[in-house]
Amino acid sequence: MKIFFTYILVGFLWLLHWLPLSVLRWLGSGLGRLLYALGRSRREVALTNLRLCFPEKSEAERETLARRHFVAFARAVLDRTLGWWASRERLQRIIRIHGVEHLTDPEGRPVVMLSPHFVGLDAGGTVISMHVTGCSVFSNQKNPVLNKLLYDGRMRFNEAILLSRQDGMRKIVRAMKDGHPFYYLPDMDFGPKESIFVPFFGVQAATIPALSRLVRLTNARVVPVICHQVPDGYEIEVMPPWENFPGESVEVDTEFMNKFIESQVLRMPEQYFWLHKRFKTRPPGEQRFYK
């Protein structure tokens, strides 16, 4: 029965991709406002994150920011139907990429595409797949229909290499050395295992130090990919590679990465993924932030 309803949902989503973007965004705005009103638990997660990261703002300012985030998030969810089914030509009109020359290194070194969790990251992944055959981490879903939809969406424009988080770093390193840029999402709390604590907006955050270790293992260049949701689509900014990275230690590198992500969040705070419990894992003895 669950699979049957999933097919109905997928059929409805398929119909949405035929709509003009302006209509899709209008629907996304309504959905976002509804999710904010009804999604009490995730609303509290977002507001808790905003209190921790922006203590200087008033509660009213943080609530306004949270509402704007729910709208941006819902719009991105509906926009994802375009990535799954819209034509290449339509996607290239809606998703504009800048700095595509940085996706490959002129010296032939491996490339890590560092993409923080902004709502447009799936749009970024879609348009990047039109230019390079990369590799990324794919989390298998329990629902086989949704799992196939998400998997096929990643493979639409080339035979990307999709790895499981359980595969570990070895397969990622091998793929990078074989010439596949790695689309890396660095900023989620995966628990205490293999994490270190470094500040994020002044709060100690459990952070996987994989970026520093990958660069040290492969001599890769780090190329930030920042995905902006804009009224008529998305602007994907591929920045020049970082210089003088890695630094003196894994800890210093990981703190540098978080500082960089902070600087990008401040450019468009409503588009950062505040629904994730970024500060769930606490250093020993610290109290929990989330109910």
C-alpha positions as CSV (number, residue, x, y, z in Angstrom):
1,M,0.0,0.0,0.0
2,K,2.8,2.4,0.9
3,I,4.5,1.7,-2.5
4,F,1.2,2.4,-4.3
5,F,0.8,5.8,-2.7
6,T,4.5,6.5,-3.5
7,Y,3.7,6.0,-7.2
8,I,0.8,8.4,-6.9
9,L,3.1,11.0,-5.3
10,V,5.7,10.5,-8.0
11,G,3.0,10.9,-10.7
12,F,1.9,14.2,-9.0
13,L,5.5,15.5,-8.9
14,W,6.0,14.6,-12.6
15,L,3.0,16.7,-13.5
16,L,4.5,19.7,-11.5
17,H,7.6,19.8,-13.7
18,W,5.4,21.0,-16.7
19,L,4.5,24.2,-14.8
20,P,6.2,27.5,-15.4
21,L,8.8,28.2,-12.8
22,S,6.8,31.2,-11.5
23,V,3.8,29.0,-10.8
24,L,6.1,26.4,-9.2
25,R,7.6,29.0,-7.0
26,W,4.1,30.3,-6.0
27,L,3.2,26.8,-4.9
28,G,6.5,26.5,-3.1
29,S,5.8,29.7,-1.1
30,G,2.4,28.4,0.0
31,L,3.9,25.0,0.9
32,G,6.7,26.6,2.9
33,R,4.2,28.7,4.9
34,L,2.1,25.6,5.6
35,L,5.1,23.6,6.7
36,Y,6.2,26.4,9.0
37,A,2.7,26.5,10.6
38,L,2.3,22.7,10.9
39,G,5.9,21.5,11.4
40,R,6.3,22.3,15.0
41,S,9.3,20.0,15.7
42,R,11.4,21.2,12.6
43,R,10.3,24.8,13.3
44,E,11.8,24.5,16.8
45,V,15.0,23.0,15.4
46,A,15.4,25.9,13.0
47,L,14.7,28.5,15.7
48,T,17.1,26.8,18.0
49,N,19.8,26.9,15.4
50,L,19.1,30.5,14.7
51,R,19.3,31.4,18.4
52,L,22.7,29.8,18.7
53,C,24.1,31.3,15.5
54,F,22.5,34.7,15.6
55,P,22.2,35.6,19.3
56,E,22.4,39.3,18.4
57,K,19.1,39.1,16.5
58,S,15.7,39.6,18.2
59,E,13.3,36.6,18.5
60,A,11.1,38.3,16.0
61,E,13.9,38.7,13.5
62,R,14.8,35.0,13.9
63,E,11.2,34.0,13.4
64,T,11.1,36.0,10.2
65,L,14.3,34.4,9.0
66,A,12.9,30.9,9.8
67,R,9.8,31.6,7.8
68,R,11.8,32.7,4.9
69,H,13.9,29.6,5.2
70,F,10.8,27.3,5.1
71,V,9.7,29.0,1.9
72,A,13.1,28.7,0.3
73,F,13.3,25.1,1.3
74,A,9.8,24.2,0.0
75,R,10.6,26.0,-3.3
76,A,13.7,24.0,-3.7
77,V,11.8,20.7,-3.0
78,L,9.3,21.5,-5.8
79,D,12.1,22.8,-8.1
80,R,13.7,19.4,-7.8
81,T,11.0,18.0,-10.1
82,L,12.7,20.0,-12.9
83,G,16.1,18.4,-12.2
84,W,14.4,15.0,-12.5
85,W,12.4,15.5,-15.6
86,A,12.9,18.9,-17.4
87,S,14.9,19.1,-20.6
88,R,18.5,19.9,-20.6
89,E,17.7,23.1,-22.5
90,R,15.2,24.3,-19.9
91,L,17.5,23.5,-17.0
92,Q,20.4,25.4,-18.6
93,R,18.1,28.5,-18.8
94,I,17.0,28.1,-15.2
95,I,20.3,27.0,-13.6
96,R,23.2,29.3,-14.6
97,I,26.7,28.2,-13.6
98,H,29.6,30.6,-13.3
99,G,33.3,29.6,-13.0
100,V,32.9,26.2,-14.7
101,E,36.6,26.4,-15.7
102,H,37.4,25.7,-12.0
103,L,35.8,22.3,-12.1
104,T,38.9,20.8,-13.6
105,D,42.5,21.5,-12.5
106,P,44.9,22.6,-15.3
107,E,47.7,20.6,-13.6
108,G,45.5,17.5,-13.5
109,R,45.2,17.4,-9.8
110,P,42.0,15.9,-8.2
111,V,39.3,18.4,-7.3
112,V,37.0,18.5,-4.3
113,M,33.8,20.6,-5.0
114,L,32.9,21.9,-1.5
115,S,29.2,22.6,-1.5
116,P,27.7,23.7,1.9
117,H,24.0,22.8,2.6
118,F,22.2,25.6,0.9
119,V,18.7,24.9,-0.5
120,G,20.1,25.0,-4.1
121,L,22.7,22.3,-3.8
122,D,20.6,19.8,-5.8
123,A,20.4,22.3,-8.6
124,G,24.1,22.8,-8.4
125,G,24.7,19.0,-8.6
126,T,22.4,18.8,-11.6
127,V,24.1,21.5,-13.7
128,I,27.6,20.4,-12.7
129,S,26.8,16.9,-14.0
130,M,26.3,18.4,-17.4
131,H,30.0,19.5,-17.4
132,V,32.0,16.9,-15.5
133,T,31.5,13.2,-14.5
134,G,31.9,13.5,-10.8
135,C,31.5,11.3,-7.7
136,S,29.4,11.9,-4.6
137,V,27.9,10.1,-1.7
138,F,24.4,8.6,-2.1
139,S,22.3,7.6,0.8
140,N,20.0,4.7,-0.1
141,Q,16.3,5.2,0.9
142,K,14.2,2.5,2.5
143,N,11.4,3.2,-0.1
144,P,12.5,1.6,-3.3
145,V,10.4,3.9,-5.6
146,L,11.9,7.0,-4.0
147,N,15.4,5.4,-4.0
148,K,15.2,4.8,-7.8
149,L,13.8,8.3,-8.4
150,L,16.7,9.9,-6.5
151,Y,19.3,7.6,-8.0
152,D,18.1,8.1,-11.6
153,G,18.0,11.9,-11.0
154,R,21.7,11.8,-10.1
155,M,22.5,9.8,-13.3
156,R,20.5,11.7,-15.8
157,F,23.3,13.5,-17.7
158,N,26.3,11.2,-17.2
159,E,27.4,8.0,-15.4
160,A,28.3,9.6,-12.1
161,I,30.0,7.5,-9.5
162,L,27.7,7.3,-6.5
163,L,29.2,5.9,-3.3
164,S,27.7,4.9,0.0
165,R,28.8,6.6,3.2
166,Q,29.6,3.1,4.4
167,D,32.1,2.7,1.6
168,G,34.5,4.9,3.5
169,M,37.2,7.2,2.2
170,R,39.2,4.6,0.2
171,K,36.7,4.4,-2.7
172,I,36.3,8.2,-2.7
173,V,40.1,8.6,-3.0
174,R,40.3,6.1,-5.8
175,A,37.5,7.8,-7.8
176,M,39.2,11.2,-7.3
177,K,42.6,9.9,-8.5
178,D,40.8,8.4,-11.5
179,G,39.8,12.0,-12.5
180,H,36.3,12.3,-11.0
181,P,35.7,15.6,-9.0
182,F,34.1,14.9,-5.6
183,Y,30.9,16.8,-4.8
184,Y,31.3,17.1,-1.1
185,L,28.6,18.3,1.4
186,P,30.7,19.0,4.5
187,D,28.4,20.4,7.2
188,M,26.2,17.9,8.9
189,D,26.3,16.3,12.4
190,F,27.0,12.6,11.9
191,G,27.6,11.9,15.6
192,P,30.8,11.7,17.6
193,K,32.4,8.9,15.6
194,E,35.3,10.3,13.5
195,S,34.1,13.9,14.3
196,I,36.1,16.7,15.9
197,F,34.7,19.8,17.6
198,V,35.4,23.1,16.0
199,P,33.4,26.3,16.2
200,F,30.5,27.1,13.9
201,F,29.2,30.6,14.6
202,G,30.9,30.4,17.9
203,V,29.3,27.1,19.0
204,Q,31.3,23.9,19.2
205,A,30.0,21.7,16.4
206,A,30.8,18.0,15.7
207,T,32.4,18.2,12.2
208,I,33.8,15.4,10.0
209,P,37.4,16.5,9.1
210,A,37.3,14.6,5.8
211,L,38.1,17.6,3.7
212,S,41.5,18.1,5.2
213,R,42.3,14.3,5.1
214,L,41.2,14.0,1.5
215,V,43.3,16.9,0.3
216,R,46.3,15.5,2.2
217,L,45.8,12.0,0.7
218,T,45.3,13.1,-2.9
219,N,46.9,16.5,-3.2
220,A,43.5,17.8,-4.4
221,R,42.4,21.4,-4.9
222,V,39.3,22.6,-3.0
223,V,36.8,24.4,-5.2
224,P,33.8,25.9,-3.3
225,V,30.5,25.6,-5.1
226,I,27.9,28.0,-3.7
227,C,24.3,27.6,-4.9
228,H,22.0,30.6,-4.8
229,Q,18.3,30.4,-5.2
230,V,17.1,33.4,-7.1
231,P,13.6,34.5,-8.3
232,D,14.1,33.1,-11.8
233,G,16.0,30.0,-11.0
234,Y,19.5,29.4,-9.5
235,E,22.9,30.9,-9.8
236,I,25.7,28.4,-9.2
237,E,29.0,30.0,-8.3
238,V,32.1,27.9,-8.7
239,M,34.8,29.8,-6.9
240,P,38.6,29.7,-7.6
241,P,40.5,27.0,-5.7
242,W,41.7,27.7,-2.2
243,E,45.3,28.7,-1.8
244,N,47.5,27.6,1.1
245,F,45.3,24.6,1.9
246,P,45.8,22.3,3.7
247,G,47.3,24.2,6.6
248,E,49.3,23.2,9.6
249,S,46.9,20.6,11.0
250,V,43.6,18.8,10.4
251,E,42.0,20.8,13.2
252,V,43.1,24.1,11.7
253,D,41.8,23.1,8.3
254,T,38.4,22.1,9.6
255,E,38.0,25.3,11.5
256,F,39.0,27.2,8.4
257,M,36.3,25.3,6.5
258,N,33.6,26.2,9.0
259,K,34.7,29.9,9.0
260,F,34.3,29.9,5.2
261,I,30.9,28.3,5.4
262,E,29.9,31.0,8.0
263,S,30.9,33.7,5.5
264,Q,28.7,32.2,2.8
265,V,25.7,31.8,5.2
266,L,25.9,35.5,6.0
267,R,25.4,36.3,2.3
268,M,22.0,34.5,2.2
269,P,21.1,33.2,5.7
270,E,17.5,32.2,4.8
271,Q,18.9,29.6,2.3
272,Y,21.1,27.7,4.7
273,F,19.7,24.3,5.9
274,W,18.6,25.3,9.4
275,L,16.2,22.2,9.7
276,H,19.2,19.9,10.5
277,K,20.2,19.4,14.1
278,R,23.7,20.8,13.4
279,F,24.6,21.0,17.1
280,K,23.0,17.7,18.3
281,T,26.3,16.1,19.3
282,R,27.8,17.9,22.3
283,P,31.2,17.8,23.9
284,P,31.3,15.7,27.1
285,G,29.4,17.4,29.9
286,E,27.6,19.9,27.8
287,Q,23.8,20.0,27.8
288,R,21.7,19.3,24.7
289,F,20.2,22.1,22.8
290,Y,17.2,20.3,21.1
291,K,14.2,18.9,22.9
